[in-house]
Amino acid sequence: MTIGILKKGDRVINVTSDFIAVERKDGEVDIIPIFKDGETLRVDPENIVTIGYGDNIVQTKAGDVTITTF
């Protein structure tokens, strides 16, 4: 089985039964949920959380709307 989520310069920093943490080339970290679907592992692309640079602000998108919390 291969999980193709890395790009050149990325590295895996943690793997659990629930997620894979990937440090991207730019230093941000994606927490990528995984789940078992029968005998197959799947990535949940709709629920990836990116930990990036900023001023302690959390943002999410709902369609074309960006929701920001401080």
Long-range contacts (C-beta under 8 A, 24 or more apart in sequence): 1-40, 1-41, 3-34, 3-41, 3-43, 5-32, 5-43, 27-53, 28-52, 28-53
